[in-house]
Amino acid sequence: MIHCRLADLNSPIDAAIIVELVDDYAQDTMGGAQPLSEQVKTTMVEGMRNTPGCFVIVAERDGQAVGLANCFMAFSTFKAKPLVNIHDLCVHHDWRGKGIGAALLSAVAYEARRRGCCKVTLEVRDDNPARRLYEREGYKNGPVPMWFLTKEL
């Protein structure tokens, strides 16, 4: 059975889980195929802890952390309500295809409703196989397809 819970960003155990799972994702082709730098590994969770509206949901199976969703609160001006953006959805490579991603998406939606949000957003590469999961779970492009643009600083 998959159990999802809010991570405690002040817990060294949860901090290690977050770094490990994001690093596993970063090493995947969809994450850039490079491990996280030591600097990122040592500062990521502190930065998340210091970012208002950040929360992390951890998925566990048989007592082992197998996935997570790093989420950030934002605001929809068109609906005048908060929203949640899933910044990272990471499932450890050994656990993919076993319902972990769907459980995380469900847990994020639950937490978003609990916080009074109007929607949950995420970005996904066009060639990411996880896109099928998102579509099955009801995520879709709007009537006009959107681009997610980025500018490195």
C-alpha positions as a Markdown table, in Angstrom:
| # | Residue | x | y | z |
|---|---|---|---|---|
| 1 | Met | 0.0 | 0.0 | 0.0 |
| 2 | Ile | 1.2 | 3.5 | -0.8 |
| 3 | His | 1.1 | 6.1 | 2.0 |
| 4 | Cys | 1.5 | 9.8 | 1.2 |
| 5 | Arg | 2.3 | 12.4 | 3.8 |
| 6 | Leu | 3.5 | 15.9 | 4.2 |
| 7 | Ala | 7.3 | 16.1 | 4.7 |
| 8 | Asp | 8.8 | 18.0 | 7.6 |
| 9 | Leu | 11.3 | 20.3 | 6.1 |
| 10 | Asn | 13.0 | 20.7 | 9.5 |
| 11 | Ser | 13.6 | 16.9 | 9.8 |
| 12 | Pro | 17.1 | 15.7 | 8.7 |
| 13 | Ile | 15.5 | 12.4 | 7.7 |
| 14 | Asp | 13.0 | 14.1 | 5.4 |
| 15 | Ala | 15.6 | 16.4 | 4.1 |
| 16 | Ala | 17.8 | 13.4 | 3.1 |
| 17 | Ile | 14.8 | 11.8 | 1.4 |
| 18 | Ile | 14.1 | 14.9 | -0.6 |
| 19 | Val | 17.7 | 15.3 | -1.8 |
| 20 | Glu | 18.0 | 11.6 | -2.6 |
| 21 | Leu | 14.8 | 11.4 | -4.7 |
| 22 | Val | 15.4 | 14.7 | -6.5 |
| 23 | Asp | 19.0 | 13.6 | -7.3 |
| 24 | Asp | 17.6 | 10.3 | -8.6 |
| 25 | Tyr | 15.2 | 12.2 | -10.9 |
| 26 | Ala | 18.0 | 14.7 | -12.0 |
| 27 | Gln | 20.0 | 11.7 | -13.2 |
| 28 | Asp | 17.2 | 10.5 | -15.4 |
| 29 | Thr | 17.0 | 11.7 | -19.0 |
| 30 | Met | 13.9 | 13.7 | -18.2 |
| 31 | Gly | 15.7 | 15.5 | -15.4 |
| 32 | Gly | 18.8 | 16.4 | -17.4 |
| 33 | Ala | 20.8 | 13.2 | -16.9 |
| 34 | Gln | 23.2 | 14.8 | -14.5 |
| 35 | Pro | 23.5 | 14.3 | -10.7 |
| 36 | Leu | 22.9 | 17.3 | -8.5 |
| 37 | Ser | 25.9 | 19.3 | -7.5 |
| 38 | Glu | 27.1 | 19.0 | -3.9 |
| 39 | Gln | 26.2 | 22.7 | -3.4 |
| 40 | Val | 22.6 | 22.0 | -4.5 |
| 41 | Lys | 22.4 | 18.9 | -2.3 |
| 42 | Thr | 23.5 | 20.9 | 0.8 |
| 43 | Thr | 21.3 | 24.0 | 0.2 |
| 44 | Met | 18.2 | 22.7 | -1.5 |
| 45 | Val | 16.1 | 21.9 | 1.5 |
| 46 | Glu | 17.1 | 25.0 | 3.4 |
| 47 | Gly | 16.1 | 27.1 | 0.4 |
| 48 | Met | 12.7 | 25.3 | 0.2 |
| 49 | Arg | 12.2 | 25.8 | 4.0 |
| 50 | Asn | 12.8 | 29.5 | 3.4 |
| 51 | Thr | 10.4 | 29.8 | 0.5 |
| 52 | Pro | 6.9 | 30.7 | 1.6 |
| 53 | Gly | 4.2 | 28.3 | 0.4 |
| 54 | Cys | 6.6 | 25.4 | -0.2 |
| 55 | Phe | 5.5 | 22.0 | 0.8 |
| 56 | Val | 6.6 | 18.5 | -0.1 |
| 57 | Ile | 4.5 | 15.3 | -0.2 |
| 58 | Val | 6.4 | 12.1 | 0.3 |
| 59 | Ala | 5.1 | 8.7 | -1.0 |
| 60 | Glu | 6.1 | 5.6 | 1.0 |
| 61 | Arg | 5.6 | 2.0 | 0.3 |
| 62 | Asp | 6.5 | -0.7 | 2.8 |
| 63 | Gly | 8.2 | 1.9 | 5.0 |
| 64 | Gln | 10.5 | 3.1 | 2.2 |
| 65 | Ala | 10.3 | 6.6 | 0.6 |
| 66 | Val | 9.7 | 6.0 | -3.1 |
| 67 | Gly | 8.5 | 9.3 | -4.5 |
| 68 | Leu | 7.7 | 12.9 | -3.8 |
| 69 | Ala | 6.1 | 16.0 | -5.1 |
| 70 | Asn | 7.8 | 19.4 | -4.5 |
| 71 | Cys | 5.0 | 22.0 | -4.5 |
| 72 | Phe | 4.8 | 25.7 | -4.3 |
| 73 | Met | 1.7 | 27.9 | -3.6 |
| 74 | Ala | 0.9 | 30.7 | -6.0 |
| 75 | Phe | -2.1 | 32.8 | -6.8 |
| 76 | Ser | -4.6 | 32.8 | -9.7 |
| 77 | Thr | -5.5 | 36.4 | -10.5 |
| 78 | Phe | -8.3 | 35.2 | -12.8 |
| 79 | Lys | -10.0 | 33.2 | -10.0 |
| 80 | Ala | -8.8 | 35.3 | -7.1 |
| 81 | Lys | -7.8 | 32.1 | -5.3 |
| 82 | Pro | -4.5 | 30.3 | -4.4 |
| 83 | Leu | -3.2 | 27.5 | -6.6 |
| 84 | Val | -0.5 | 24.8 | -6.2 |
| 85 | Asn | 2.2 | 24.3 | -8.7 |
| 86 | Ile | 3.9 | 20.9 | -8.7 |
| 87 | His | 7.5 | 21.8 | -9.5 |
| 88 | Asp | 8.9 | 18.3 | -9.3 |
| 89 | Leu | 7.2 | 14.9 | -9.3 |
| 90 | Cys | 9.8 | 12.4 | -8.6 |
| 91 | Val | 9.4 | 8.6 | -8.4 |
| 92 | His | 12.5 | 6.6 | -7.7 |
| 93 | His | 13.5 | 4.7 | -10.9 |
| 94 | Asp | 13.0 | 1.3 | -9.2 |
| 95 | Trp | 9.3 | 2.2 | -8.4 |
| 96 | Arg | 8.0 | 3.6 | -11.6 |
| 97 | Gly | 4.9 | 2.1 | -13.1 |
| 98 | Lys | 3.6 | 1.0 | -9.7 |
| 99 | Gly | 1.0 | 3.7 | -9.0 |
| 100 | Ile | 3.3 | 6.0 | -7.0 |
| 101 | Gly | 2.8 | 9.0 | -9.3 |
| 102 | Ala | -1.0 | 8.7 | -9.3 |
| 103 | Ala | -1.0 | 8.5 | -5.5 |
| 104 | Leu | 1.2 | 11.6 | -5.3 |
| 105 | Leu | -1.1 | 13.5 | -7.7 |
| 106 | Ser | -4.1 | 12.5 | -5.6 |
| 107 | Ala | -2.4 | 13.6 | -2.4 |
| 108 | Val | -1.4 | 17.0 | -3.9 |
| 109 | Ala | -5.0 | 17.5 | -5.1 |
| 110 | Tyr | -6.2 | 16.7 | -1.6 |
| 111 | Glu | -3.8 | 19.2 | 0.0 |
| 112 | Ala | -4.7 | 21.8 | -2.6 |
| 113 | Arg | -8.4 | 21.5 | -1.8 |
| 114 | Arg | -7.6 | 21.6 | 1.9 |
| 115 | Arg | -5.8 | 24.9 | 1.3 |
| 116 | Gly | -8.7 | 26.4 | -0.6 |
| 117 | Cys | -6.9 | 26.3 | -4.0 |
| 118 | Cys | -8.7 | 26.6 | -7.3 |
| 119 | Lys | -6.3 | 24.4 | -9.3 |
| 120 | Val | -3.1 | 22.5 | -9.5 |
| 121 | Thr | -0.6 | 23.2 | -12.2 |
| 122 | Leu | 2.5 | 21.4 | -13.5 |
| 123 | Glu | 4.9 | 21.6 | -16.4 |
| 124 | Val | 6.0 | 18.5 | -18.4 |
| 125 | Arg | 8.3 | 17.9 | -21.3 |
| 126 | Asp | 6.5 | 16.9 | -24.4 |
| 127 | Asp | 8.6 | 13.7 | -24.6 |
| 128 | Asn | 8.2 | 12.7 | -21.0 |
| 129 | Pro | 6.4 | 9.3 | -20.7 |
| 130 | Ala | 4.9 | 10.6 | -17.4 |
| 131 | Arg | 2.7 | 12.9 | -19.5 |
| 132 | Arg | 0.4 | 10.0 | -20.1 |
| 133 | Leu | -0.1 | 9.7 | -16.3 |
| 134 | Tyr | -0.9 | 13.4 | -16.0 |
| 135 | Glu | -3.4 | 13.2 | -18.8 |
| 136 | Arg | -5.0 | 10.1 | -17.2 |
| 137 | Glu | -5.3 | 12.0 | -13.9 |
| 138 | Gly | -7.1 | 14.9 | -15.6 |
| 139 | Tyr | -4.3 | 17.3 | -16.4 |
| 140 | Lys | -4.6 | 18.9 | -19.8 |
| 141 | Asn | -3.4 | 21.8 | -21.8 |
| 142 | Gly | -6.0 | 24.6 | -22.1 |
| 143 | Pro | -7.9 | 25.4 | -25.2 |
| 144 | Val | -4.8 | 27.0 | -26.5 |
| 145 | Pro | -1.6 | 25.0 | -25.8 |
| 146 | Met | 0.8 | 26.8 | -23.5 |
| 147 | Trp | 4.5 | 27.0 | -23.5 |
| 148 | Phe | 6.6 | 27.0 | -20.4 |
| 149 | Leu | 9.3 | 29.5 | -21.1 |
| 150 | Thr | 12.5 | 29.9 | -19.1 |
| 151 | Lys | 15.3 | 32.5 | -18.8 |
| 152 | Glu | 18.4 | 31.5 | -16.9 |
| 153 | Leu | 19.7 | 34.3 | -14.7 |
